[in-house]
Amino acid sequence: MKGLQVRAALRAVLSRYADLSPHEWCFEYGAKGKPSLTAKLQQQTGLEFNLSHSGDWLLIGVTQFHGVESGLFGVDIERSRPKTDIYPILNHYFSAQETAALLTLVDEASQRQRFFDLWALKESYIKATGLGLAQSLKSFGFDLKPFEQLVAGSVELRYQDAALMPFCGVAPLLSVYPNIPLQTIDASSLYWQTYFGRLTEEYRFAVSLGYAGNTEISIMLTAQLSSIEALLADYG
């Protein structure tokens, strides 16, 4: 997927949430390269966005804050890679608690799935903070209990094009696990809510949202599946 296609798709998606044409969106970049709307457009629309690309999938996340000051927002989509040697990576990028919990799983296949699940969560968090890999991945961790101990919510996946349904391999109801516990070494002034889900056995996604305050806010998740061709048609 080419960079021009990604940027055009982003503009088309943003225009679904505000009365602006795709060509009217303007962007700026943080010190570590995180893209965002210009301050003027953020104030005008209240929107934050983040995006992630893996394989044939492009994940575009959009949030609009109501009743709280703008916060930090990051998303990630990850594909399982069967040839990746995960065990040396654990020592460099995972917290001691994450590593210990992963190694208690019964077999390599389960450990490999947990590795990429955690990687998606960690990527969504550092993308939200805007620090990227300048932030040590060992300085924070997620307590991702075995799925049978987590309570999943369901998010309806709406299809922009019904013809996609038989081919994408994604269930019409996504199981999404909310409020994955986050542990950080440095005290954070932000309250974090993090979500994790699977698109297929091969692909998973994560969403991290941080905002000022110390109480949980109500978050409504929605999901829509579009082809890149449909988004580019919206772009015009």
N, C-alpha and C positions, 0 to 999 in steps of 0.2 A: 504494500500500500504506500503510495507516494505522499511526500509531505504536503504537496499542494492539495491532494484529495482530502487529507486529514484536516487541514485548515478550512477548506470549503465545507466539509461536513460539520465541523465545530460551529462555524458561522450559521449554518442552516438550523442546527439544534438550538442554539442560543435564541434565534428569532422566534422559536416556539414559546419562549417564556417572556418575551417583551415585545412591545410595539416598535420594533426596529427591523429594517431589512438586513439580510445577511451582509451587505456591503458596508453597513454603517458601524459595525463593531470595530473597536480599536483596542489594541493590546499593549501591554508592557511586560517587562521581565524583572524578576527579583535578582538579588546579588548572585544566587547560585543557579539562575536560569529558569526559575519557575514562572510560567506564563500566567498572566491574570488580565482582567479588564483594566482599562485605565481608571484612575481614581474617580474621574468624572462619571464614567459609565457605571462603576460600582455604586456610587451614590445615587445615580438616577434609577437604576434597576434593582439594586439589592442583591444582584446575582454574583455567585462565585462558581468557578468551574475547575475541573481537572480532567485529564484524559490519560489513557494508557492503551498500548497496542501490543498484541501478542499473536503470532501466527496470522490467521485470517480474521481475527477479532479486533475491533476498535471499541473501547469503552469510553464514553463521554459522560461524565458526571456533572450535574448542575444542581446547585442548591440556592435557596433564597431564604435568608434569615428573617424571621418575624419576631419582634419583641426582645431581641438580643442584639448586641453589637455584632458586626461582621466578625466571623471567626476564621479558622483555618480548615481547609478541605482538601482531601486527597483521595484518589482512587487507584486501584491497580488490578490488572488481570494477568494471570500467570498460567502457563501451560506446563504440565508435567513433562520432564525431559528424562527419559529412561537411562540415557547414557551419562548423565551428570553424576560424578562421584560426590555425594552429598557430605560424607563424613569429615573430610578435611575442612570443608566450609563451615561446619558447625562450630569448630573451635575459634574461628576468626570473626564470625558475624552473629552468632546466637548467644543469648544470655545463658548462664549456668542452669537456670531453672528450665528454660526452653529445651536445652540439650538433654537434661536429665529426664524430662517428661517424654521426649521423643524416643529416647533409647529404651524406655520401658515397654514400648509397643512390641507386639509379639513377633513381627516378621519385617523383612526389609521393605516389602511392598507398602505396608502400613507406615513405616518410618519415612519412606520416600514421599508418600502422599502428605504426611504431616509436615515435612520439610517445605514443600511448595505452598501448602496452606499458610504456614507461618511466614514464608517469604512474601506472599501477597499482602498479609497484614502489615509486615514491617515496611514494605515499599509504600503502602498507602499512607502510613504514618509519616515517613520522612518526606514524602511528596507534599503532605499537608503542611508540615513545618516549613517547607521551602529550603531546608538545609541539604537535602539530598545526601549523598555519601560523605559529605563533610561531617555529618553526624554519625558517631559510632553506633553501629547496629547492635553492639553488645550493651549499650547504655540503657536499653529498654527491652521489654519482652512482653509477650502475650501468653496468657494462660488459656490455651485452647484445649479444653478437656475433650476426652473421647466424645464423639457425636451423640452417643446414646445418653450422655449426661447433660447435654445442652438442649435447651428448649428453642425450637425453630419456629419462626413465623413464616407466613406464606405471602409472597408478593406476586400478583398476577402479571404475567408477561404479555403485553399487548403487541400485536404484530401490525406494523404499518402495511405490510403486504402479506396477505394470508397465504400466498403461494410459497412463502418461506417455511411454513410450519412443517411439512414432511421432510425437509432437507437439513435443517439446522441441528437436529438432535437435542433440542432444549425443551424441557417440559413446560407446559403453559403456566404452571405454578412453580415459582422458584422458592426453594427452602433457604431462608436467610436467618442466620444466627446473630441476634443482637447483643450489644453490650459485652463484647469479649473483654475480659479484664486486662488492663494495661498496667505494667509495673515499670516505673522509671527511676533511675538513680538520682537524677536532679529533680527537685520539687518543681512542679509545673503550676503556673498560675491559672492554667486553663483546665476546664472540665472536658474530658474526652469521651465520645461515644463512637464505638467501632463496630462495624458489621462485616460478616463474612458469609459467602454463599458459593455454591457451585453451579456453573452453567451446564457442564457435562462431566464425565469422569476425568476428562483430560484438562479442562479449564475451570479455574476458580477465580473469584473476584473478592475484593475487600474495599471498604469505604471507611475513612477516618474523618471525624469531625470534632474540632476543638473550639471552645468558645469561653468567654469570660464568665465566671460564676462558679458555683459549687453544687448545682442541682441539675438533674437530668431534665432536658426539655423534650417535648413531644415531637417526634420526627415521623413523617409519613414518606415511605419509600414507594416509588413507582418505577416501572421498567418498561421500556419499549424496544422492540427489535426491528431494525430497519436494514435494508441493503445499502451499501455505499452508493449504488446507482440511484436509489430513491432520494437519498440525502443530497446528492449532487444535482438532481433534478429540482429539489427545493431551493438549492442555492441559485439556480437560474444562470 
